[in-house]
Amino acid sequence: MQSIRPLTQTLKVHSFMSKFLHKLKIIFSDKSIRNRLLFIIGALFVFRALSTIPIPGVDQAVLSQFFENNQFLGLLNIFSGGGLANLSIIMLGVGPFITASIIMQLLTVMSPQMKSLYTEEGEAGRAKFTQYSRLLTLPLAILQGFGFLSLLQSQGVISGLTTFAFVVNIILIVAGSILLMWIGELVTEYGIGNGVSIIIFAGIVAGLPATVSQLAFSYSPAQLPLYLGFGFVALLALYAVVVMTEAERPVSITYAKQSRGGTTYGGTSSYLPLRLNQAGVIPIIFAMSILLFPQMLLNVLSSFNISGLDRVSDVVLGFLNNQPLYAVTYFTLVILFAFFYTAVTFDPESVSKNLQRSGAFIPGLRPGTATSEYLAGLITRLTLVGAVFLGLIAVLPLVLQMTTGIAALAIGGTAILIVVNVVLDLLRRLDAQVSMREY
């Protein structure tokens, strides 16, 4: 019996490798999939090339000092895809588009017309909804561009700019943000996966060498246990994120028997997969956007010496710079946005109606109201577990930073969450493309 187990494990490994090599062969031999992957690589090459072009008037020495141990700018650099670190023409990144998407998602809750447009009008409604997000991106990009340049000019990072040069810089970075949004949408259409998420992912990966070198330069032999402990926690968190992201709750459904022309159809059983983390990485991105916006706004307004604003700015920024309060707020926002995004994307009543129309039902439940109530309760419990886990993983790097004093950990943890979710989503979509070609 003991000799059979190693043989069985060997056969499983051999079967897995055979399937993997077979899928790899399909990926490289199928022209459509290969072109999609090459398009993603080309788009990311353009993106990284744009991130190396700085705007005029940047003092690199002051910029490096300004960025040193600044968690606010480090998190913001994630949204810019690494373009903010050297104040490139794409320094705003996809931040304005993400902010516009958040506003539009909030409008679906407040406006029945927007909710109908997003959930009930199919692809045409989604396309119109996305178009509204694009239009809203432009004024937000102008506002953020003006704010950032004003802040950087007041800090001496950018100097010697005339009014005309200041306006030209705003036009450059707004155009860069719109161009990056367009590249992301092209990747979504002609590549594989979500283009905006892939751009953020590419920026994070491009910044990993700098983070690793920062940790290496600050290393001392006395910190070896600390680094080993952090490595163990990081691997454990990485494993937990993968497991929780892939976890799903199957709901058994049965198709009723139907007789047409003397032939009986249906009577089969299947299942409805409900993911434990329906929202993916979106709650993390939304929560980060909400936390970054007041910091950016108050930092900008403080440079204009508005009477009475200093007191408000000190209170709010003091609250946000308080790491325990920041971690609690971050955790709470992640949970709230997880429930919010799940409520927007998963409608139990609509799912119940679709099951009823297709002649399917959940065993032991009546079609209609009873089914929708059961699905609503089930998705609420699943979302609670997934949201709490996501919140804990999100604040874990902040806890590590408070205990170790290493600032790079706070940014790295959030980056790992985004990277893992984007990679899993990309692999899932790629596997779906391969399965389609096999059939």
VMD Tcl script that draws the C-alpha trace (Angstrom):
set ca {
  {0.00 0.00 0.00}
  {2.86 2.33 0.87}
  {4.55 1.65 -2.48}
  {1.36 2.48 -4.40}
  {1.09 6.03 -2.97}
  {4.38 7.35 -4.39}
  {3.46 5.81 -7.74}
  {0.04 7.51 -7.66}
  {1.63 10.86 -6.80}
  {4.16 10.42 -9.62}
  {1.34 9.71 -12.08}
  {-0.54 12.79 -10.92}
  {2.55 14.98 -11.38}
  {3.15 13.45 -14.82}
  {-0.49 14.05 -15.78}
  {-0.31 17.65 -14.59}
  {2.91 18.29 -16.53}
  {1.41 16.71 -19.66}
  {-1.67 18.93 -19.45}
  {0.49 21.98 -18.76}
  {2.76 21.32 -21.74}
  {-0.26 20.62 -23.93}
  {-1.84 23.96 -23.00}
  {1.49 25.71 -23.47}
  {1.71 24.23 -26.97}
  {-1.80 25.51 -27.78}
  {-0.89 29.00 -26.50}
  {2.18 29.27 -28.75}
  {0.67 27.50 -31.77}
  {-2.72 29.27 -31.80}
  {-2.37 32.52 -33.72}
  {-5.23 34.31 -31.95}
  {-3.95 33.66 -28.40}
  {-0.37 34.39 -29.43}
  {-1.38 37.73 -30.96}
  {-3.30 38.67 -27.82}
  {-0.27 37.97 -25.65}
  {2.03 39.86 -28.01}
  {-0.38 42.81 -27.94}
  {-0.20 42.90 -24.13}
  {3.61 42.80 -24.25}
  {3.68 45.61 -26.84}
  {1.25 47.77 -24.85}
  {3.29 47.29 -21.66}
  {6.47 48.19 -23.55}
  {4.86 51.48 -24.66}
  {3.63 52.09 -21.12}
  {7.08 51.59 -19.59}
  {8.66 53.79 -22.28}
  {6.20 56.60 -21.45}
  {6.97 56.27 -17.73}
  {10.62 57.23 -18.39}
  {9.79 60.60 -20.02}
  {9.80 63.28 -17.27}
  {7.90 66.54 -17.42}
  {9.99 69.73 -17.71}
  {11.44 71.47 -14.65}
  {11.93 68.47 -12.30}
  {14.69 68.66 -9.68}
  {15.67 65.00 -9.29}
  {17.60 65.51 -6.03}
  {14.65 67.20 -4.30}
  {12.30 64.64 -5.81}
  {14.26 61.71 -4.31}
  {14.28 63.38 -0.90}
  {10.56 64.15 -1.15}
  {9.71 60.52 -1.95}
  {11.87 59.05 0.80}
  {9.73 57.13 3.31}
  {6.56 58.86 2.07}
  {3.80 56.24 2.30}
  {1.21 58.53 0.69}
  {3.25 59.01 -2.48}
  {4.29 55.36 -2.45}
  {0.68 54.19 -2.57}
  {-0.13 56.80 -5.18}
  {2.78 55.56 -7.26}
  {0.98 52.18 -7.49}
  {-1.94 53.82 -9.31}
  {0.39 55.66 -11.66}
  {2.02 52.36 -12.58}
  {5.37 53.66 -11.37}
  {5.13 56.88 -13.39}
  {4.98 59.17 -10.35}
  {8.39 58.15 -9.02}
  {10.19 60.21 -11.68}
  {7.30 62.62 -12.48}
  {6.81 61.27 -15.97}
  {4.14 62.44 -18.41}
  {1.95 59.56 -17.13}
  {2.45 60.52 -13.47}
  {-1.34 60.51 -12.89}
  {-1.58 56.98 -14.25}
  {-5.03 55.40 -14.26}
  {-5.94 57.14 -10.99}
  {-8.45 59.60 -12.55}
  {-10.17 56.76 -14.43}
  {-10.40 54.67 -11.25}
  {-11.85 57.65 -9.36}
  {-14.38 58.19 -12.16}
  {-15.32 54.50 -12.03}
  {-15.87 54.74 -8.27}
  {-18.15 57.76 -8.71}
  {-20.13 55.97 -11.44}
  {-20.46 52.84 -9.28}
  {-21.78 54.98 -6.42}
  {-24.30 56.54 -8.79}
  {-25.74 53.08 -9.50}
  {-26.82 52.96 -5.85}
  {-28.30 56.47 -5.80}
  {-29.83 56.55 -9.30}
  {-32.25 53.85 -10.55}
  {-31.52 54.94 -14.14}
  {-27.79 54.31 -13.70}
  {-28.45 50.95 -12.04}
  {-30.72 49.94 -14.91}
  {-28.09 51.08 -17.41}
  {-25.38 49.02 -15.69}
  {-27.27 45.83 -14.82}
  {-30.27 45.46 -17.14}
  {-29.45 46.90 -20.56}
  {-26.79 44.36 -21.50}
  {-23.61 45.15 -23.40}
  {-25.02 48.37 -24.91}
  {-25.80 49.71 -21.43}
  {-22.36 48.71 -20.14}
  {-20.71 50.46 -23.10}
  {-22.64 53.66 -22.40}
  {-21.80 53.40 -18.70}
  {-18.10 53.06 -19.55}
  {-18.35 56.05 -21.89}
  {-19.70 58.18 -19.02}
  {-16.71 57.06 -16.92}
  {-14.34 58.14 -19.69}
  {-15.96 61.57 -19.95}
  {-15.74 62.05 -16.18}
  {-12.07 61.08 -16.26}
  {-11.07 64.26 -18.12}
  {-12.17 66.88 -15.52}
  {-10.86 64.67 -12.71}
  {-7.48 64.40 -14.47}
  {-7.32 68.19 -14.88}
  {-8.16 68.70 -11.19}
  {-5.63 66.14 -10.00}
  {-2.97 67.42 -12.40}
  {-3.37 70.98 -11.18}
  {-3.30 69.79 -7.58}
  {-0.16 67.70 -7.94}
  {1.78 70.32 -9.84}
  {0.80 72.99 -7.31}
  {1.91 70.74 -4.43}
  {5.20 69.78 -6.10}
  {5.92 73.40 -7.02}
  {5.32 74.53 -3.43}
  {7.74 71.82 -2.19}
  {10.46 72.87 -4.65}
  {10.37 69.61 -6.60}
  {9.41 71.58 -9.72}
  {10.96 75.01 -10.11}
  {11.39 77.78 -12.65}
  {8.02 77.33 -14.35}
  {6.20 80.24 -15.92}
  {2.39 80.27 -16.05}
  {2.52 79.07 -19.65}
  {4.93 76.23 -18.77}
  {2.70 75.27 -15.82}
  {-0.33 75.02 -18.12}
  {1.69 73.00 -20.66}
  {2.69 70.56 -17.93}
  {-0.96 70.14 -16.92}
  {-1.88 69.42 -20.55}
  {0.99 66.90 -20.81}
  {0.05 64.87 -17.74}
  {-3.70 64.98 -18.47}
  {-2.99 63.75 -22.01}
  {-0.72 61.05 -20.54}
  {-3.48 59.87 -18.20}
  {-6.06 59.74 -21.03}
  {-3.53 57.91 -23.25}
  {-2.89 55.36 -20.50}
  {-6.64 54.84 -20.04}
  {-6.93 54.24 -23.80}
  {-4.04 51.75 -23.75}
  {-5.73 49.91 -20.89}
  {-8.98 49.65 -22.83}
  {-7.11 48.41 -25.91}
  {-5.51 45.69 -23.77}
  {-8.97 44.71 -22.48}
  {-10.33 44.52 -26.03}
  {-7.42 43.02 -27.96}
  {-5.48 41.32 -25.16}
  {-6.46 39.05 -22.28}
  {-7.77 40.30 -18.94}
  {-8.55 43.74 -17.57}
  {-6.22 46.30 -19.15}
  {-6.26 48.81 -16.27}
  {-5.41 46.09 -13.74}
  {-2.60 44.81 -15.97}
  {-1.11 48.33 -16.19}
  {-1.15 48.65 -12.39}
  {0.37 45.16 -12.16}
  {3.15 46.09 -14.59}
  {3.97 49.22 -12.60}
  {4.19 47.23 -9.37}
  {6.44 44.57 -10.90}
  {8.69 47.25 -12.41}
  {9.10 48.79 -8.95}
  {10.01 45.50 -7.20}
  {13.78 45.75 -7.91}
  {13.89 49.18 -6.22}
  {12.00 47.86 -3.17}
  {14.24 44.80 -2.89}
  {17.39 46.94 -3.22}
  {16.06 49.31 -0.52}
  {15.59 46.36 1.84}
  {19.02 44.99 0.89}
  {20.83 48.28 1.54}
  {19.17 48.68 4.95}
  {19.99 45.07 5.91}
  {22.26 44.25 8.84}
  {23.10 40.81 10.29}
  {21.09 41.64 13.41}
  {17.96 41.92 11.24}
  {18.27 38.39 9.80}
  {15.55 36.89 12.08}
  {13.29 39.83 11.16}
  {13.77 39.27 7.42}
  {13.26 35.50 7.75}
  {10.07 36.10 9.75}
  {8.80 38.57 7.19}
  {9.57 36.11 4.38}
  {7.61 33.37 6.15}
  {4.63 35.69 6.77}
  {4.73 36.89 3.15}
  {4.69 33.31 1.79}
  {1.89 32.35 4.17}
  {-0.14 35.43 3.15}
  {0.53 34.69 -0.52}
  {-0.73 31.13 -0.13}
  {-3.82 32.31 1.79}
  {-4.63 34.94 -0.87}
  {-4.43 32.32 -3.65}
  {-6.63 29.85 -1.74}
  {-9.25 32.44 -0.76}
  {-9.33 33.94 -4.26}
  {-9.95 30.55 -5.84}
  {-12.44 29.37 -3.18}
  {-16.08 29.09 -4.22}
  {-19.33 27.76 -2.79}
  {-21.21 25.52 -5.27}
  {-25.01 25.81 -5.10}
  {-26.76 22.71 -6.48}
  {-29.35 23.40 -9.19}
  {-31.59 20.98 -11.07}
  {-33.19 21.48 -14.48}
  {-36.84 20.44 -14.70}
  {-37.82 17.83 -17.27}
  {-39.55 19.18 -20.36}
  {-41.19 17.20 -23.17}
  {-41.14 18.62 -26.69}
  {-42.19 16.63 -29.77}
  {-42.02 13.35 -27.92}
  {-38.47 14.03 -26.67}
  {-37.73 14.70 -23.00}
  {-35.18 17.37 -22.11}
  {-33.73 18.43 -18.75}
  {-33.72 16.48 -15.53}
  {-29.97 17.03 -15.17}
  {-28.16 18.51 -12.17}
  {-25.49 21.17 -12.12}
  {-24.25 23.84 -9.74}
  {-24.03 27.61 -9.50}
  {-20.51 28.67 -8.38}
  {-20.48 31.56 -5.89}
  {-16.98 32.89 -5.30}
  {-15.92 33.62 -1.74}
  {-14.34 36.86 -2.92}
  {-16.75 38.13 -5.58}
  {-15.18 41.59 -5.81}
  {-11.57 40.48 -6.32}
  {-9.06 43.28 -5.82}
  {-11.56 46.09 -6.48}
  {-12.27 46.81 -2.74}
  {-8.52 47.34 -2.17}
  {-8.25 49.78 -5.07}
  {-11.42 51.65 -4.06}
  {-10.35 51.91 -0.40}
  {-6.91 53.20 -1.39}
  {-8.50 55.81 -3.67}
  {-10.77 57.08 -0.89}
  {-7.86 57.30 1.56}
  {-5.56 59.04 -0.91}
  {-8.05 61.65 -2.12}
  {-8.38 63.74 1.11}
  {-4.61 63.62 1.64}
  {-3.99 64.88 -1.87}
  {-6.71 67.56 -1.63}
  {-5.57 68.91 1.74}
  {-1.89 68.85 0.76}
  {-2.77 70.91 -2.30}
  {-5.05 73.38 -0.52}
  {-2.51 73.92 2.25}
  {-0.13 75.45 -0.30}
  {-2.60 78.31 -0.98}
  {-2.53 79.67 2.60}
  {-6.33 79.75 2.95}
  {-7.34 81.12 6.35}
  {-8.85 78.51 8.69}
  {-7.88 75.63 6.44}
  {-4.63 74.90 8.28}
  {-6.49 73.75 11.38}
  {-8.76 71.42 9.40}
  {-5.79 70.14 7.40}
  {-3.77 69.40 10.55}
  {-6.66 67.47 12.13}
  {-7.43 65.37 9.05}
  {-3.80 64.72 8.08}
  {-2.96 63.96 11.71}
  {-5.73 61.36 11.72}
  {-4.53 59.82 8.45}
  {-0.89 59.86 9.59}
  {-1.85 58.01 12.78}
  {-1.00 54.48 11.69}
  {-3.37 52.54 14.01}
  {-6.33 54.75 13.00}
  {-5.25 54.58 9.35}
  {-5.16 50.76 9.53}
  {-8.62 50.58 11.15}
  {-10.05 52.97 8.55}
  {-8.42 51.02 5.72}
  {-9.78 47.73 7.09}
  {-13.30 49.16 7.43}
  {-13.31 50.66 3.92}
  {-12.14 47.39 2.36}
  {-15.05 45.53 4.00}
  {-17.60 48.20 3.03}
  {-16.44 48.30 -0.59}
  {-16.42 44.49 -0.79}
  {-20.11 44.45 0.18}
  {-20.86 47.43 -2.06}
  {-19.20 46.03 -5.18}
  {-20.73 42.58 -4.64}
  {-24.19 44.17 -4.30}
  {-23.65 46.02 -7.59}
  {-22.32 43.06 -9.59}
  {-24.40 40.21 -8.12}
  {-28.18 40.64 -8.05}
  {-29.88 37.63 -6.37}
  {-33.27 38.58 -7.78}
  {-31.90 38.70 -11.34}
  {-30.12 35.35 -10.87}
  {-33.32 33.82 -9.50}
  {-35.30 35.06 -12.52}
  {-32.71 33.69 -14.96}
  {-32.79 30.28 -13.27}
  {-36.60 30.26 -13.41}
  {-36.64 31.20 -17.11}
  {-34.22 28.39 -17.96}
  {-36.32 25.85 -16.05}
  {-33.78 25.45 -13.23}
  {-34.36 25.47 -9.49}
  {-32.47 24.92 -6.25}
  {-33.62 21.64 -4.65}
  {-35.87 22.28 -1.66}
  {-36.64 25.89 -2.63}
  {-39.46 27.40 -4.63}
  {-38.42 29.41 -7.71}
  {-38.76 33.18 -7.36}
  {-38.75 35.01 -4.02}
  {-37.60 32.04 -1.89}
  {-34.65 31.40 -4.20}
  {-33.59 35.08 -4.31}
  {-33.78 35.35 -0.50}
  {-31.68 32.21 -0.10}
  {-29.06 33.48 -2.57}
  {-29.02 36.92 -0.90}
  {-28.37 35.39 2.52}
  {-25.75 33.05 1.16}
  {-23.86 35.74 -0.76}
  {-23.93 38.00 2.32}
  {-22.28 35.32 4.48}
  {-19.72 34.52 1.80}
  {-18.91 38.19 1.25}
  {-18.47 38.73 4.99}
  {-15.84 35.97 5.19}
  {-14.08 37.14 2.04}
  {-14.20 40.83 3.01}
  {-12.81 40.25 6.52}
  {-9.99 38.13 5.09}
  {-9.24 40.77 2.44}
  {-9.23 43.51 5.09}
  {-6.88 41.53 7.35}
  {-4.44 40.86 4.52}
  {-4.62 44.55 3.52}
  {-3.71 45.85 6.99}
  {-1.18 43.10 7.79}
  {1.69 45.01 6.07}
  {0.75 48.15 8.04}
  {0.94 46.11 11.26}
  {4.34 44.77 10.18}
  {5.51 48.30 9.45}
  {4.39 49.52 12.90}
  {6.24 46.65 14.60}
  {9.40 46.64 12.45}
  {9.66 50.25 11.31}
  {10.38 49.24 7.68}
  {8.28 51.59 5.52}
  {8.60 49.50 2.34}
  {6.47 46.72 3.85}
  {3.31 48.85 3.94}
  {3.42 49.45 0.21}
  {4.65 45.95 -0.67}
  {1.72 44.19 0.98}
  {-0.91 46.07 -0.96}
  {1.10 45.50 -4.12}
  {1.20 41.73 -3.47}
  {-2.59 41.65 -3.13}
  {-3.04 43.36 -6.47}
  {-0.37 41.26 -8.21}
  {-1.81 37.94 -6.99}
  {-5.36 38.81 -8.01}
  {-4.32 40.11 -11.43}
  {-2.13 37.07 -12.15}
  {-4.88 34.63 -11.10}
  {-7.44 36.46 -13.21}
  {-5.08 36.49 -16.20}
  {-4.35 32.76 -15.85}
  {-8.06 32.00 -15.53}
  {-8.90 33.93 -18.68}
  {-5.97 32.39 -20.54}
  {-7.13 28.92 -19.52}
  {-10.62 29.77 -20.80}
  {-9.14 30.83 -24.16}
  {-7.20 27.56 -24.39}
  {-10.29 25.51 -23.49}
  {-12.26 27.24 -26.26}
  {-9.57 26.33 -28.80}
  {-9.56 22.70 -27.62}
  {-13.30 22.37 -28.18}
}
mol new
graphics top color blue
foreach p $ca { graphics top sphere $p radius 0.5 }
foreach p [lrange $ca 0 end-1] q [lrange $ca 1 end] { graphics top cylinder $p $q radius 0.2 }
display resetview
